[in-house]
Amino acid sequence: MYCKSNFVFYLTLSSFSSRCSCIFTHFLLFCVTETTCPDGWTKLCSSCYFLSTERGSWTTGREDCRTRGADLVVIDSIEEQTFLSGLSNKNTWIGLTDRDKEGTWKWVDGTPLTVTYWASNQPDNKNGEDCVEILSDQSSKWNDISCEDSRQWICEKPAQP
């Protein structure tokens, strides 16, 4: 499996060791412990993802993620965006908002927005839309929407050894 994160490429080699993955970066080879996710969570690279079966506001989704030791998903690569687009066939909350300052989009972990996958003509802030969903159509792009709308949500937390 190939994963990209901060210009580091991960290659899992099952024949190398049953509990070890190799990381190739800048022509160096490192070994890291294989990680896992809890039951009901899906793993991609070093993160675990949980798709809720419930629906609720953006705040309800965030609170639920926190009770699971996670937070709403922060998308920072095309690989993650592609993976998440296949996780659900319904519009789902992600951890992006401009509630603090209109037009200044930030992730729930406090990082500013650098990589974007906005749908055409988005964000439009129609009627004070401050939260973001991944659209379920084939584009899987982002849409800003009222934080009070009811959606499923995707939680993310680090995979554990």
MINU-533971 format. One line per field, with one value per atom (N, C-alpha, C, O, CB): residue number from 0; residue in three letters; atom name; x, z, y negated. Coordinates in steps of 0.02 Angstrom, whole numbers, plus 50000, padded with zeros to 5 digits. Glycine has a CB too. Layout:
REM residues N
nr: NUM;...;
rest: ALA;...;
atom: CA;...;
x: X;...;
z: Z;...;
y: Y;...;
This chain:
REM residues 161
nr: 0;0;0;0;0;1;1;1;1;1;2;2;2;2;2;3;3;3;3;3;4;4;4;4;4;5;5;5;5;5;6;6;6;6;6;7;7;7;7;7;8;8;8;8;8;9;9;9;9;9;10;10;10;10;10;11;11;11;11;11;12;12;12;12;12;13;13;13;13;13;14;14;14;14;14;15;15;15;15;15;16;16;16;16;16;17;17;17;17;17;18;18;18;18;18;19;19;19;19;19;20;20;20;20;20;21;21;21;21;21;22;22;22;22;22;23;23;23;23;23;24;24;24;24;24;25;25;25;25;25;26;26;26;26;26;27;27;27;27;27;28;28;28;28;28;29;29;29;29;29;30;30;30;30;30;31;31;31;31;31;32;32;32;32;32;33;33;33;33;33;34;34;34;34;34;35;35;35;35;35;36;36;36;36;36;37;37;37;37;37;38;38;38;38;38;39;39;39;39;39;40;40;40;40;40;41;41;41;41;41;42;42;42;42;42;43;43;43;43;43;44;44;44;44;44;45;45;45;45;45;46;46;46;46;46;47;47;47;47;47;48;48;48;48;48;49;49;49;49;49;50;50;50;50;50;51;51;51;51;51;52;52;52;52;52;53;53;53;53;53;54;54;54;54;54;55;55;55;55;55;56;56;56;56;56;57;57;57;57;57;58;58;58;58;58;59;59;59;59;59;60;60;60;60;60;61;61;61;61;61;62;62;62;62;62;63;63;63;63;63;64;64;64;64;64;65;65;65;65;65;66;66;66;66;66;67;67;67;67;67;68;68;68;68;68;69;69;69;69;69;70;70;70;70;70;71;71;71;71;71;72;72;72;72;72;73;73;73;73;73;74;74;74;74;74;75;75;75;75;75;76;76;76;76;76;77;77;77;77;77;78;78;78;78;78;79;79;79;79;79;80;80;80;80;80;81;81;81;81;81;82;82;82;82;82;83;83;83;83;83;84;84;84;84;84;85;85;85;85;85;86;86;86;86;86;87;87;87;87;87;88;88;88;88;88;89;89;89;89;89;90;90;90;90;90;91;91;91;91;91;92;92;92;92;92;93;93;93;93;93;94;94;94;94;94;95;95;95;95;95;96;96;96;96;96;97;97;97;97;97;98;98;98;98;98;99;99;99;99;99;100;100;100;100;100;101;101;101;101;101;102;102;102;102;102;103;103;103;103;103;104;104;104;104;104;105;105;105;105;105;106;106;106;106;106;107;107;107;107;107;108;108;108;108;108;109;109;109;109;109;110;110;110;110;110;111;111;111;111;111;112;112;112;112;112;113;113;113;113;113;114;114;114;114;114;115;115;115;115;115;116;116;116;116;116;117;117;117;117;117;118;118;118;118;118;119;119;119;119;119;120;120;120;120;120;121;121;121;121;121;122;122;122;122;122;123;123;123;123;123;124;124;124;124;124;125;125;125;125;125;126;126;126;126;126;127;127;127;127;127;128;128;128;128;128;129;129;129;129;129;130;130;130;130;130;131;131;131;131;131;132;132;132;132;132;133;133;133;133;133;134;134;134;134;134;135;135;135;135;135;136;136;136;136;136;137;137;137;137;137;138;138;138;138;138;139;139;139;139;139;140;140;140;140;140;141;141;141;141;141;142;142;142;142;142;143;143;143;143;143;144;144;144;144;144;145;145;145;145;145;146;146;146;146;146;147;147;147;147;147;148;148;148;148;148;149;149;149;149;149;150;150;150;150;150;151;151;151;151;151;152;152;152;152;152;153;153;153;153;153;154;154;154;154;154;155;155;155;155;155;156;156;156;156;156;157;157;157;157;157;158;158;158;158;158;159;159;159;159;159;160;160;160;160;160;
rest: MET;MET;MET;MET;MET;TYR;TYR;TYR;TYR;TYR;CYS;CYS;CYS;CYS;CYS;LYS;LYS;LYS;LYS;LYS;SER;SER;SER;SER;SER;ASN;ASN;ASN;ASN;ASN;PHE;PHE;PHE;PHE;PHE;VAL;VAL;VAL;VAL;VAL;PHE;PHE;PHE;PHE;PHE;TYR;TYR;TYR;TYR;TYR;LEU;LEU;LEU;LEU;LEU;THR;THR;THR;THR;THR;LEU;LEU;LEU;LEU;LEU;SER;SER;SER;SER;SER;SER;SER;SER;SER;SER;PHE;PHE;PHE;PHE;PHE;SER;SER;SER;SER;SER;SER;SER;SER;SER;SER;ARG;ARG;ARG;ARG;ARG;CYS;CYS;CYS;CYS;CYS;SER;SER;SER;SER;SER;CYS;CYS;CYS;CYS;CYS;ILE;ILE;ILE;ILE;ILE;PHE;PHE;PHE;PHE;PHE;THR;THR;THR;THR;THR;HIS;HIS;HIS;HIS;HIS;PHE;PHE;PHE;PHE;PHE;LEU;LEU;LEU;LEU;LEU;LEU;LEU;LEU;LEU;LEU;PHE;PHE;PHE;PHE;PHE;CYS;CYS;CYS;CYS;CYS;VAL;VAL;VAL;VAL;VAL;THR;THR;THR;THR;THR;GLU;GLU;GLU;GLU;GLU;THR;THR;THR;THR;THR;THR;THR;THR;THR;THR;CYS;CYS;CYS;CYS;CYS;PRO;PRO;PRO;PRO;PRO;ASP;ASP;ASP;ASP;ASP;GLY;GLY;GLY;GLY;GLY;TRP;TRP;TRP;TRP;TRP;THR;THR;THR;THR;THR;LYS;LYS;LYS;LYS;LYS;LEU;LEU;LEU;LEU;LEU;CYS;CYS;CYS;CYS;CYS;SER;SER;SER;SER;SER;SER;SER;SER;SER;SER;CYS;CYS;CYS;CYS;CYS;TYR;TYR;TYR;TYR;TYR;PHE;PHE;PHE;PHE;PHE;LEU;LEU;LEU;LEU;LEU;SER;SER;SER;SER;SER;THR;THR;THR;THR;THR;GLU;GLU;GLU;GLU;GLU;ARG;ARG;ARG;ARG;ARG;GLY;GLY;GLY;GLY;GLY;SER;SER;SER;SER;SER;TRP;TRP;TRP;TRP;TRP;THR;THR;THR;THR;THR;THR;THR;THR;THR;THR;GLY;GLY;GLY;GLY;GLY;ARG;ARG;ARG;ARG;ARG;GLU;GLU;GLU;GLU;GLU;ASP;ASP;ASP;ASP;ASP;CYS;CYS;CYS;CYS;CYS;ARG;ARG;ARG;ARG;ARG;THR;THR;THR;THR;THR;ARG;ARG;ARG;ARG;ARG;GLY;GLY;GLY;GLY;GLY;ALA;ALA;ALA;ALA;ALA;ASP;ASP;ASP;ASP;ASP;LEU;LEU;LEU;LEU;LEU;VAL;VAL;VAL;VAL;VAL;VAL;VAL;VAL;VAL;VAL;ILE;ILE;ILE;ILE;ILE;ASP;ASP;ASP;ASP;ASP;SER;SER;SER;SER;SER;ILE;ILE;ILE;ILE;ILE;GLU;GLU;GLU;GLU;GLU;GLU;GLU;GLU;GLU;GLU;GLN;GLN;GLN;GLN;GLN;THR;THR;THR;THR;THR;PHE;PHE;PHE;PHE;PHE;LEU;LEU;LEU;LEU;LEU;SER;SER;SER;SER;SER;GLY;GLY;GLY;GLY;GLY;LEU;LEU;LEU;LEU;LEU;SER;SER;SER;SER;SER;ASN;ASN;ASN;ASN;ASN;LYS;LYS;LYS;LYS;LYS;ASN;ASN;ASN;ASN;ASN;THR;THR;THR;THR;THR;TRP;TRP;TRP;TRP;TRP;ILE;ILE;ILE;ILE;ILE;GLY;GLY;GLY;GLY;GLY;LEU;LEU;LEU;LEU;LEU;THR;THR;THR;THR;THR;ASP;ASP;ASP;ASP;ASP;ARG;ARG;ARG;ARG;ARG;ASP;ASP;ASP;ASP;ASP;LYS;LYS;LYS;LYS;LYS;GLU;GLU;GLU;GLU;GLU;GLY;GLY;GLY;GLY;GLY;THR;THR;THR;THR;THR;TRP;TRP;TRP;TRP;TRP;LYS;LYS;LYS;LYS;LYS;TRP;TRP;TRP;TRP;TRP;VAL;VAL;VAL;VAL;VAL;ASP;ASP;ASP;ASP;ASP;GLY;GLY;GLY;GLY;GLY;THR;THR;THR;THR;THR;PRO;PRO;PRO;PRO;PRO;LEU;LEU;LEU;LEU;LEU;THR;THR;THR;THR;THR;VAL;VAL;VAL;VAL;VAL;THR;THR;THR;THR;THR;TYR;TYR;TYR;TYR;TYR;TRP;TRP;TRP;TRP;TRP;ALA;ALA;ALA;ALA;ALA;SER;SER;SER;SER;SER;ASN;ASN;ASN;ASN;ASN;GLN;GLN;GLN;GLN;GLN;PRO;PRO;PRO;PRO;PRO;ASP;ASP;ASP;ASP;ASP;ASN;ASN;ASN;ASN;ASN;LYS;LYS;LYS;LYS;LYS;ASN;ASN;ASN;ASN;ASN;GLY;GLY;GLY;GLY;GLY;GLU;GLU;GLU;GLU;GLU;ASP;ASP;ASP;ASP;ASP;CYS;CYS;CYS;CYS;CYS;VAL;VAL;VAL;VAL;VAL;GLU;GLU;GLU;GLU;GLU;ILE;ILE;ILE;ILE;ILE;LEU;LEU;LEU;LEU;LEU;SER;SER;SER;SER;SER;ASP;ASP;ASP;ASP;ASP;GLN;GLN;GLN;GLN;GLN;SER;SER;SER;SER;SER;SER;SER;SER;SER;SER;LYS;LYS;LYS;LYS;LYS;TRP;TRP;TRP;TRP;TRP;ASN;ASN;ASN;ASN;ASN;ASP;ASP;ASP;ASP;ASP;ILE;ILE;ILE;ILE;ILE;SER;SER;SER;SER;SER;CYS;CYS;CYS;CYS;CYS;GLU;GLU;GLU;GLU;GLU;ASP;ASP;ASP;ASP;ASP;SER;SER;SER;SER;SER;ARG;ARG;ARG;ARG;ARG;GLN;GLN;GLN;GLN;GLN;TRP;TRP;TRP;TRP;TRP;ILE;ILE;ILE;ILE;ILE;CYS;CYS;CYS;CYS;CYS;GLU;GLU;GLU;GLU;GLU;LYS;LYS;LYS;LYS;LYS;PRO;PRO;PRO;PRO;PRO;ALA;ALA;ALA;ALA;ALA;GLN;GLN;GLN;GLN;GLN;PRO;PRO;PRO;PRO;PRO;
atom: N;CA;C;O;CB;N;CA;C;O;CB;N;CA;C;O;CB;N;CA;C;O;CB;N;CA;C;O;CB;N;CA;C;O;CB;N;CA;C;O;CB;N;CA;C;O;CB;N;CA;C;O;CB;N;CA;C;O;CB;N;CA;C;O;CB;N;CA;C;O;CB;N;CA;C;O;CB;N;CA;C;O;CB;N;CA;C;O;CB;N;CA;C;O;CB;N;CA;C;O;CB;N;CA;C;O;CB;N;CA;C;O;CB;N;CA;C;O;CB;N;CA;C;O;CB;N;CA;C;O;CB;N;CA;C;O;CB;N;CA;C;O;CB;N;CA;C;O;CB;N;CA;C;O;CB;N;CA;C;O;CB;N;CA;C;O;CB;N;CA;C;O;CB;N;CA;C;O;CB;N;CA;C;O;CB;N;CA;C;O;CB;N;CA;C;O;CB;N;CA;C;O;CB;N;CA;C;O;CB;N;CA;C;O;CB;N;CA;C;O;CB;N;CA;C;O;CB;N;CA;C;O;CB;N;CA;C;O;CB;N;CA;C;O;CB;N;CA;C;O;CB;N;CA;C;O;CB;N;CA;C;O;CB;N;CA;C;O;CB;N;CA;C;O;CB;N;CA;C;O;CB;N;CA;C;O;CB;N;CA;C;O;CB;N;CA;C;O;CB;N;CA;C;O;CB;N;CA;C;O;CB;N;CA;C;O;CB;N;CA;C;O;CB;N;CA;C;O;CB;N;CA;C;O;CB;N;CA;C;O;CB;N;CA;C;O;CB;N;CA;C;O;CB;N;CA;C;O;CB;N;CA;C;O;CB;N;CA;C;O;CB;N;CA;C;O;CB;N;CA;C;O;CB;N;CA;C;O;CB;N;CA;C;O;CB;N;CA;C;O;CB;N;CA;C;O;CB;N;CA;C;O;CB;N;CA;C;O;CB;N;CA;C;O;CB;N;CA;C;O;CB;N;CA;C;O;CB;N;CA;C;O;CB;N;CA;C;O;CB;N;CA;C;O;CB;N;CA;C;O;CB;N;CA;C;O;CB;N;CA;C;O;CB;N;CA;C;O;CB;N;CA;C;O;CB;N;CA;C;O;CB;N;CA;C;O;CB;N;CA;C;O;CB;N;CA;C;O;CB;N;CA;C;O;CB;N;CA;C;O;CB;N;CA;C;O;CB;N;CA;C;O;CB;N;CA;C;O;CB;N;CA;C;O;CB;N;CA;C;O;CB;N;CA;C;O;CB;N;CA;C;O;CB;N;CA;C;O;CB;N;CA;C;O;CB;N;CA;C;O;CB;N;CA;C;O;CB;N;CA;C;O;CB;N;CA;C;O;CB;N;CA;C;O;CB;N;CA;C;O;CB;N;CA;C;O;CB;N;CA;C;O;CB;N;CA;C;O;CB;N;CA;C;O;CB;N;CA;C;O;CB;N;CA;C;O;CB;N;CA;C;O;CB;N;CA;C;O;CB;N;CA;C;O;CB;N;CA;C;O;CB;N;CA;C;O;CB;N;CA;C;O;CB;N;CA;C;O;CB;N;CA;C;O;CB;N;CA;C;O;CB;N;CA;C;O;CB;N;CA;C;O;CB;N;CA;C;O;CB;N;CA;C;O;CB;N;CA;C;O;CB;N;CA;C;O;CB;N;CA;C;O;CB;N;CA;C;O;CB;N;CA;C;O;CB;N;CA;C;O;CB;N;CA;C;O;CB;N;CA;C;O;CB;N;CA;C;O;CB;N;CA;C;O;CB;N;CA;C;O;CB;N;CA;C;O;CB;N;CA;C;O;CB;N;CA;C;O;CB;N;CA;C;O;CB;N;CA;C;O;CB;N;CA;C;O;CB;N;CA;C;O;CB;N;CA;C;O;CB;N;CA;C;O;CB;N;CA;C;O;CB;N;CA;C;O;CB;N;CA;C;O;CB;N;CA;C;O;CB;N;CA;C;O;CB;N;CA;C;O;CB;N;CA;C;O;CB;N;CA;C;O;CB;N;CA;C;O;CB;N;CA;C;O;CB;N;CA;C;O;CB;N;CA;C;O;CB;N;CA;C;O;CB;N;CA;C;O;CB;N;CA;C;O;CB;N;CA;C;O;CB;N;CA;C;O;CB;N;CA;C;O;CB;N;CA;C;O;CB;N;CA;C;O;CB;
x: 50042;50000;50045;50094;49952;50029;50067;50027;49967;50084;50060;50028;50076;50136;50010;50049;50091;50071;50011;50085;50119;50106;50168;50221;50087;50162;50218;50278;50335;50237;50267;50319;50356;50412;50367;50327;50357;50312;50251;50363;50342;50303;50311;50367;50326;50256;50256;50243;50200;50203;50279;50269;50268;50318;50324;50211;50206;50231;50208;50133;50278;50307;50292;50325;50384;50242;50222;50277;50282;50158;50318;50371;50430;50472;50394;50434;50490;50485;50535;50493;50427;50416;50341;50305;50454;50318;50246;50222;50162;50229;50265;50245;50283;50290;50253;50308;50350;50334;50322;50424;50332;50325;50388;50420;50261;50405;50464;50444;50394;50506;50482;50470;50531;50587;50455;50520;50574;50568;50517;50572;50617;50617;50688;50732;50582;50698;50765;50818;50874;50782;50802;50846;50867;50918;50907;50830;50843;50787;50732;50848;50801;50752;50743;50791;50774;50681;50665;50614;50578;50638;50611;50563;50518;50543;50597;50453;50406;50359;50348;50365;50333;50288;50222;50196;50276;50195;50130;50076;50078;50114;50030;49977;49909;49900;49975;49862;49795;49742;49757;49786;49680;49623;49573;49571;49590;49532;49480;49428;49423;49445;49391;49336;49288;49272;49299;49265;49219;49252;49218;49174;49318;49357;49394;49409;49407;49410;49446;49513;49517;49405;49566;49633;49657;49646;49681;49690;49727;49791;49789;49686;49847;49913;49916;49908;49929;49926;49934;49872;49876;49994;49816;49754;49698;49697;49732;49652;49591;49531;49530;49584;49482;49423;49360;49354;49423;49312;49248;49192;49188;49240;49149;49091;49031;49013;49078;49000;48942;48883;48876;48923;48841;48778;48722;48668;48761;48736;48689;48697;48744;48699;48648;48651;48642;48610;48596;48671;48664;48699;48726;48690;48699;48734;48809;48834;48715;48845;48919;48945;48990;48949;48916;48938;48923;48964;48903;48865;48848;48899;48921;48777;48917;48966;49034;49066;48973;49054;49119;49119;49168;49136;49065;49061;49064;49096;48997;49030;49031;49102;49126;48982;49136;49205;49249;49290;49234;49241;49282;49269;49315;49269;49207;49194;49228;49237;49118;49247;49281;49357;49393;49256;49381;49453;49479;49537;49490;49436;49453;49426;49407;49423;49426;49395;49370;49385;49446;49332;49311;49373;49425;49266;49368;49425;49456;49421;49405;49523;49563;49593;49631;49618;49577;49600;49661;49656;49543;49718;49779;49816;49874;49824;49782;49814;49761;49704;49863;49780;49735;49719;49663;49765;49767;49755;49700;49656;49820;49702;49651;49583;49532;49671;49582;49520;49489;49428;49533;49529;49505;49478;49424;49561;49514;49492;49425;49379;49545;49419;49358;49298;49241;49368;49311;49256;49223;49165;49281;49260;49232;49204;49177;49283;49211;49190;49114;49085;49224;49083;49011;48976;49006;48999;48913;48873;48822;48772;48836;48836;48795;48840;48899;48753;48811;48849;48870;48829;48808;48933;48959;49000;49034;49003;48995;49034;49108;49128;49009;49149;49221;49240;49199;49262;49301;49321;49346;49399;49373;49310;49330;49275;49216;49346;49294;49245;49276;49337;49216;49234;49256;49214;49201;49252;49192;49150;49186;49154;49131;49251;49287;49293;49284;49357;49307;49313;49290;49319;49386;49238;49209;49262;49298;49151;49266;49312;49381;49422;49320;49394;49458;49445;49425;49490;49456;49441;49496;49555;49430;49477;49525;49499;49439;49538;49546;49530;49520;49543;49585;49487;49474;49537;49536;49431;49593;49656;49692;49749;49701;49660;49688;49730;49750;49729;49744;49785;49745;49685;49814;49777;49742;49731;49765;49781;49684;49668;49721;49733;49597;49753;49805;49787;49800;49873;49758;49737;49661;49628;49763;49633;49560;49530;49562;49541;49469;49431;49360;49312;49431;49354;49289;49252;49282;49296;49187;49144;49141;49160;49072;49117;49111;49069;49017;49080;49092;49059;49055;49012;48989;49099;49101;49170;49218;49087;49175;49120;49082;49111;49147;49017;48976;48945;48915;48921;48953;48927;48853;48832;48968;48816;48745;48710;48711;48713;48679;48643;48687;48665;48583;48749;48793;48819;48822;48758;48837;48862;48934;48978;48858;48946;49011;49043;49099;49005;49010;49038;49041;49009;48995;49080;49093;49075;49086;49167;49046;49028;49064;49079;48952;49076;49097;49032;48990;49145;49025;48965;48968;49022;48958;48911;48908;48906;48910;48848;48899;48897;48966;49013;48874;48972;49034;49093;49151;49025;49081;49136;49170;49230;49111;49132;49157;49192;49239;49205;49170;49199;49169;49125;49188;49193;49169;49118;49118;49228;49073;49021;49015;49014;48953;49011;48996;48921;48882;49025;48901;48831;48820;48867;48810;48758;48742;48764;48752;48666;48796;48820;48764;48775;48863;48703;48645;48611;48568;48596;48630;48601;48618;48664;48626;48582;48591;48628;48605;48524;48686;48729;48761;48763;48783;48785;48830;48897;48906;48836;48945;49011;49065;49052;49015;49126;49184;49233;49255;49218;49250;49299;49367;49371;49278;49420;49488;49529;49523;49522;49569;49618;49678;49674;49585;49734;49794;49785;49754;49855;49813;49815;49863;49910;49836;49851;49891;49932;49911;49846;49991;50032;50000;50027;50102;
z: 50000;50000;50000;50037;50061;49959;49956;49991;49979;49884;50033;50067;50065;50071;50141;50055;50052;50109;50118;49983;50146;50200;50209;50226;50265;50198;50205;50164;50189;50278;50103;50057;50078;50054;50048;50121;50141;50111;50120;50219;50077;50046;50087;50105;49973;50102;50142;50097;50053;50198;50107;50069;50119;50151;50015;50124;50169;50134;50080;50193;50165;50137;50184;50235;50126;50167;50211;50218;50269;50187;50167;50170;50212;50231;50100;50226;50264;50338;50367;50259;50366;50435;50448;50418;50485;50492;50506;50544;50542;50544;50580;50620;50603;50645;50693;50542;50525;50456;50410;50530;50448;50382;50367;50412;50380;50305;50284;50257;50221;50232;50274;50249;50209;50235;50307;50146;50104;50096;50071;50034;50117;50110;50102;50141;50169;50054;50042;50040;50065;50096;50009;50000;50065;50067;49963;50118;50181;50195;50169;50239;50233;50249;50325;50362;50223;50346;50417;50428;50382;50442;50487;50504;50560;50610;50526;50551;50602;50620;50580;50578;50679;50702;50664;50653;50778;50645;50611;50659;50719;50587;50633;50674;50656;50602;50667;50702;50692;50714;50745;50731;50696;50715;50753;50745;50652;50795;50831;50783;50726;50882;50807;50767;50747;50786;50807;50685;50659;50628;50599;50714;50633;50603;50542;50539;50655;50495;50435;50435;50452;50371;50416;50418;50349;50299;50447;50348;50290;50317;50356;50247;50297;50320;50396;50426;50293;50427;50500;50536;50595;50519;50502;50532;50528;50485;50498;50576;50578;50567;50591;50647;50529;50511;50531;50524;50436;50557;50578;50544;50551;50656;50508;50477;50522;50536;50405;50546;50590;50553;50492;50621;50589;50562;50580;50551;50587;50629;50651;50608;50569;50725;50616;50583;50636;50688;50527;50624;50671;50645;50590;50740;50687;50669;50668;50690;50718;50643;50642;50713;50726;50607;50759;50829;50860;50897;50870;50845;50870;50845;50882;50849;50781;50752;50786;50801;50678;50797;50830;50901;50923;50831;50937;51005;51006;51049;51039;50959;50955;50941;50972;50901;50894;50878;50941;50954;50821;50978;51038;51091;51127;51068;51096;51143;51122;51162;51151;51059;51032;51031;51003;50961;51062;51063;50997;50980;51083;50958;50891;50882;50930;50837;50821;50803;50731;50697;50810;50708;50638;50594;50612;50622;50537;50494;50467;50450;50435;50465;50435;50371;50374;50484;50314;50250;50226;50215;50196;50219;50200;50141;50130;50259;50104;50044;49996;50015;50063;49932;49882;49896;49882;49811;49924;49941;49993;49988;49966;50043;50095;50067;50083;50154;50026;49995;49953;49957;49951;49914;49872;49914;49900;49826;49966;50012;50044;50045;50066;50069;50103;50056;50076;50137;49994;49946;49934;49914;49879;49946;49938;50002;50002;49911;50057;50122;50132;50167;50178;50102;50112;50047;50002;50164;50044;49986;50005;49971;49956;50061;50085;50101;50115;50147;50099;50118;50191;50234;50107;50206;50274;50297;50257;50277;50363;50393;50394;50405;50464;50382;50393;50442;50457;50325;50466;50519;50496;50518;50559;50451;50424;50437;50424;50348;50461;50477;50472;50478;50546;50462;50466;50518;50511;50397;50569;50622;50659;50676;50672;50671;50709;50671;50700;50727;50606;50564;50494;50461;50563;50471;50406;50351;50345;50391;50311;50256;50273;50229;50227;50338;50360;50382;50439;50418;50336;50348;50388;50371;50282;50441;50483;50499;50503;50549;50507;50527;50602;50638;50505;50626;50697;50739;50799;50709;50708;50745;50745;50769;50715;50717;50718;50657;50649;50778;50613;50555;50502;50494;50526;50467;50414;50353;50345;50393;50313;50252;50199;50181;50225;50174;50122;50059;50004;50149;50067;50011;50008;50058;50018;49948;49944;49889;49838;49933;49901;49852;49847;49847;49872;49843;49840;49775;49722;49846;49782;49723;49687;49714;49744;49626;49586;49623;49652;49518;49623;49656;49732;49763;49628;49761;49834;49859;49822;49854;49920;49966;49947;49921;50038;49960;49941;50001;49992;49895;50061;50122;50116;50145;50139;50079;50070;50138;50169;50018;50161;50225;50284;50329;50221;50284;50342;50350;50406;50403;50296;50299;50324;50293;50229;50381;50413;50421;50447;50479;50401;50409;50341;50293;50459;50337;50272;50271;50319;50253;50214;50202;50139;50094;50195;50135;50073;50037;50067;50084;49975;49937;49916;49902;49875;49913;49897;49823;49802;49930;49782;49710;49685;49724;49672;49622;49595;49603;49602;49523;49611;49618;49686;49692;49607;49738;49807;49829;49869;49814;49803;49820;49885;49914;49762;49907;49969;49957;49905;50008;50005;50003;50073;50123;49980;50076;50141;50151;50104;50145;50212;50229;50301;50339;50219;50319;50388;50436;50424;50396;50490;50540;50575;50608;50591;50568;50602;50559;50584;50620;50495;50453;50482;50522;50380;50461;50487;50435;50379;50505;50456;50413;50454;50515;50378;50420;50451;50458;50431;50410;50493;50501;50497;50506;50567;50484;50482;50536;50537;50411;50580;50633;50611;50571;50701;50638;50624;50688;50729;50571;50697;50752;50730;50683;50817;50764;50745;50755;50804;50785;50710;50719;50776;50787;50652;50811;50869;50856;50819;50931;50887;50878;50912;50910;50908;
y: 50058;50000;49938;49936;50000;49889;49827;49773;49766;49808;49735;49679;49620;49628;49697;49561;49502;49456;49442;49466;49433;49386;49343;49369;49422;49278;49232;49255;49254;49225;49275;49295;49358;49370;49239;49397;49461;49515;49514;49468;49562;49615;49678;49697;49626;49711;49772;49831;49829;49767;49884;49945;50003;50017;49955;50035;50092;50154;50171;50101;50187;50248;50306;50315;50240;50345;50400;50452;50486;50432;50459;50510;50486;50527;50528;50421;50395;50416;50439;50319;50409;50429;50427;50387;50382;50469;50472;50411;50395;50535;50376;50319;50255;50211;50334;50251;50194;50169;50208;50214;50103;50072;50033;50006;50026;50030;49993;49925;49919;50032;49875;49808;49787;49787;49758;49769;49746;49671;49647;49782;49633;49562;49536;49555;49528;49495;49467;49522;49513;49416;49578;49635;49668;49703;49613;49658;49691;49742;49734;49640;49792;49843;49844;49851;49912;49837;49840;49896;49914;49772;49922;49973;49945;49920;50039;49952;49930;49987;50033;49868;49985;50037;50033;49979;50031;50090;50093;50067;50082;50166;50029;50000;50030;50058;49923;50023;50050;49999;49949;50116;50015;49973;50015;50076;49942;49983;50019;50049;50028;49973;50098;50126;50071;50026;50181;50074;50024;49964;49921;50002;49960;49906;49932;49992;49875;49889;49907;49871;49812;49889;49908;49880;49857;49891;49931;49800;49776;49746;49698;49724;49773;49751;49752;49805;49680;49695;49695;49669;49652;49652;49666;49641;49693;49736;49578;49686;49727;49681;49625;49765;49706;49666;49703;49764;49651;49665;49692;49653;49592;49690;49687;49656;49668;49725;49684;49614;49622;49651;49644;49554;49685;49709;49660;49660;49780;49617;49566;49504;49497;49549;49459;49394;49341;49352;49387;49283;49228;49166;49165;49247;49114;49052;49063;49115;48995;49014;49018;49024;49063;48955;48986;48988;49056;49083;48933;49085;49152;49203;49246;49173;49198;49243;49236;49285;49230;49175;49163;49190;49221;49088;49179;49205;49281;49311;49181;49313;49386;49411;49458;49411;49378;49398;49392;49436;49354;49339;49329;49383;49402;49260;49406;49460;49525;49571;49471;49529;49588;49579;49621;49602;49525;49512;49487;49496;49574;49454;49431;49360;49328;49479;49337;49273;49280;49329;49212;49231;49232;49234;49206;49171;49266;49278;49213;49165;49322;49213;49160;49189;49238;49133;49160;49187;49147;49086;49184;49181;49145;49176;49161;49142;49219;49247;49272;49286;49304;49278;49304;49378;49401;49297;49414;49485;49491;49534;49518;49448;49449;49427;49458;49404;49375;49352;49408;49420;49290;49442;49497;49554;49581;49523;49572;49625;49608;49649;49637;49547;49526;49522;49534;49459;49505;49500;49568;49571;49471;49622;49689;49718;49773;49734;49682;49708;49703;49745;49670;49654;49643;49626;49597;49588;49643;49623;49570;49559;49685;49536;49480;49421;49429;49501;49361;49302;49309;49327;49237;49294;49304;49244;49211;49368;49230;49176;49193;49250;49162;49142;49146;49090;49047;49140;49092;49045;48978;48955;49076;48946;48881;48830;48844;48886;48771;48720;48650;48642;48731;48600;48530;48493;48433;48495;48530;48500;48444;48394;48554;48450;48399;48333;48279;48424;48336;48277;48294;48337;48250;48260;48274;48270;48220;48225;48325;48327;48354;48367;48259;48363;48392;48464;48476;48350;48510;48580;48613;48608;48618;48648;48684;48753;48765;48645;48799;48867;48869;48825;48916;48921;48928;48934;48920;48989;48953;48956;48889;48884;49010;48837;48770;48752;48695;48762;48801;48787;48749;48762;48852;48703;48667;48712;48762;48604;48693;48730;48716;48658;48711;48769;48761;48800;48777;48783;48859;48901;48898;48908;48975;48883;48876;48920;48933;48804;48940;48980;48953;48991;49056;48886;48855;48873;48878;48779;48881;48890;48823;48771;48914;48825;48764;48711;48727;48779;48649;48593;48599;48568;48585;48638;48646;48623;48628;48719;48600;48587;48524;48476;48581;48524;48466;48429;48376;48488;48457;48426;48406;48356;48365;48445;48431;48438;48491;48479;48384;48383;48403;48438;48431;48380;48391;48462;48487;48372;48494;48563;48563;48534;48596;48597;48596;48664;48668;48564;48717;48785;48819;48797;48827;48874;48904;48978;49015;48896;48999;49068;49092;49053;49077;49158;49189;49209;49243;49251;49189;49207;49280;49307;49161;49311;49383;49397;49455;49414;49345;49357;49380;49385;49293;49392;49419;49372;49394;49435;49307;49260;49266;49254;49189;49284;49289;49225;49227;49348;49170;49105;49079;49111;49054;49021;48992;48937;48904;48963;48930;48880;48849;48885;48910;48782;48751;48751;48741;48679;48763;48772;48750;48744;48847;48738;48719;48774;48833;48705;48754;48802;48838;48889;48766;48813;48844;48897;48933;48790;48902;48954;49023;49029;48948;49073;49141;49183;49193;49174;49208;49249;49305;49301;49206;49357;49404;49369;49314;49472;49399;49368;49421;49480;49329;49398;49442;49420;49362;49442;49466;49453;49480;49527;49486;49450;49473;49472;49426;49428;49524;49526;49567;49606;49556;49558;49596;49670;49692;49571;49710;49782;49798;49760;49819;49853;49871;49934;49979;49881;49938;49999;50059;50114;49988;
